[in-house]
């Protein structure tokens, strides 16, 4: 049985791309499944961030770029301003996830925004990204126009806010441990080890009980 890592993300959060790099490095050689879940930092009607304002350049200079350099991840502050909303991107994610392509699409969306400066709020660009990961381009445009996955996305946001009490991204869930922000490789590795130990214990317990009952 594979171990589950759940990453609550917004595709306009650079730390989500950086965190995924750490996750991928730590899970090498392990049977781990990555599940992405949406959390919009600035849902309608909250204004999205503008690159002209001092906040974004300051955060990138002080935190994002130094972390990216340490991890060896190519990333740049997109010039797109204001930043795109991500509700449509997450509707395409819902479609992709339904076909087992959720992780692939999430990585494509993050890299498109932070490495290629693509407007991931644009349906045409989202259709291109969908086609890249194995979806039918016209089907992507069709579901966006019809809002086929809109309600599913809204329910996913409700789950994140109300059930999981997510307030920031990335939030990474491994077993019972919740990391708010980018975890260190050591922290993530220990969390995975603990889940593996607990799973092994649960699997061996019925065998031990059966042996005990047979000996009575």
N, C-alpha and C positions, 0 to 999 in steps of 0.2 A: 504494500500500500504506500503510495507516494505521500510525502509531507506537503502540506499546503502553506504557501505564503500569499497573503492577501495584501495588495498595495492599493490604498486609496489615493487617488491622484487627480490633478488637474493638468491638462496638457500645456498650460502656459506657466507651469511651475518648473524652473530649471533644476531645482533640487530633486525632482522626481526622476529626471534623466540621470542625474549623478547617483542617486540611491540605487537605481536599477543596475548600474555598473557594479556596485558593491555586491548586490544580490547575485548577479550572474557569476561573479568571481567566487563567492562563498559556496554556491551550490554545485560547483564543478565536481563531478563524480558522485553526486548524491541524486536520489530519486525524489525530486522536488518539482511541484507544479506551482507556477506563478499565476495568481488570479488578480486581475485589475478591477477596481471598482471606482466609479466616478464620484467626485466631490468638486462642485464648482465653487471656486473662491469668491467669485463676483457674479452671481446669477442676476439676470434681469430683475429689477431695473438698476442695480448697483453699477456705477460707472467702472469701466475697466481702466487699467493703468496706462499712462502715457509716457513714452520714452523721453519726451521733452521735459517732464517734471524731474526734480532732483532725486526722487526716491529710487527709481530703478537703476540709474547709473551708479548711485552710491552703493546700493546693495550688491550689485554685480562686481564693482571694484573691490569692495571690502571682503566679500564672502564667496560669491559664485565663482569668479575667475580663479582665485587662489585654490579653492577646493577642486575645481576642474583640472587645474594644472597638476595638483598632487595625484589625482586619479588617472590622469592621461586621457581625459575625455574632451574631444573637440566640441566647443560650444561657444555661441556668441549671442549677445543681446540683440534680438531682432529689431530692425528699424521700423517695423509695422506699428503705427500709432493712430488711434488707441489700440491696445492689444485686442485680438478677436475674442468674442465669446466662444465658449466651448460646448454649448448645448448640442449643436448640430453634429460636432465631432463625436460626442458621446452617443448620439443616436446611431451613428454609423458603427461605433464600437459595439453597441447592443446587437446590431445585425451581425457583425463579425464574430462576436463572442458566441452567438447562437450556432455558428458554424465551426467553432473551435479555433477561431482566428483572433481572439481577443488580445492575447499577448502580442502577436505579430502586428496587429493594427496599432496598439498603444505605442509600441516602439517606433512604428512608422510615423505616427502623428508627432511624437516628441522630437524625433530627429528632423522631421520636415520643418518644424517651427524653429528649433534652436540651432540647427546646422545649415538649413537651406533658406531660412527666413520666408517660408511659405505662409500664406494667410489661411490658417486652418479653420477659419470661420466661413470660408468660401465654399459653397456646395460643389463647384466644379473641381476645386483642388481636393476636396474630400473624396469625390468620385474617383479621381486619379489615384489617390492613396489606397482607396478600397480595391481598385483594380490591381494595384501592385501586390496586394497581399492575397489576392485570389477571389475577390468579390466581383460580381458583374457590374461594370461601370454604370450602365443604364438603370440597373436595379437600385443602386445607391442613390442616384438622382431621384428615382421614383419614390423610394421610401422617405426621403427627405421632404419632397414636395407634399406627400400625403400625411406626413407625421406618423408613420406606421409605428415607430419605436419611441414616440414622444412620451407616452404614458409610462412605458417601462423605465425610461430614463428618470422621469419624475419620481417614480417609486424607489429607484436606486438612490436618488438624492435624499428622499425621506428616510430610507434605511440608514444612510450614512449619518445624517444629522441626528435623528431621533433614537435609533436602536444602538448605533455604535458611538454616538456622541463625538463624531469627528469634527474638529475645529480647525485643523490645518493639514497641509499635505507636504511631503508624503507622510502618511500614517501607515505603518507596516505591522501586520498582525501575524505572529508565528505562535501557534498554539494558544496559550493563555497570555503571552507577552505582547505588549503593544508598544511599538517604537514611534514616537511622534518626532518626525524629523529624520535626518540621515543617520542611521546607526553605524557604529564602527564595525569593521569585519569581525572583530573578536566577539562583540555583543551578539551579532547575528548568528555567528557560528555556535556560540553557547546555547542560544535559543533553539536552534535546529537540533543540537545534540540532546537537549532536554526532551524535546518532542519525540525524538527517535527512541530515547530510553523509556519514556512513558508508554509509547506504542508497543515496544518489545515486551514490557512488563504486562500490559493488558493482554497481549496475544499469548503469553506463556501461562497466564493465570488459569485459564480454563484447563490447560493440559495438566497443571499441577493439581487442580481440584479433581480432575478425572482420575489421576493416579492415586490420589488420597482415598477417593471413594472405592476404587478397585481393591485397595489394600485392606479395607475394613472387613 
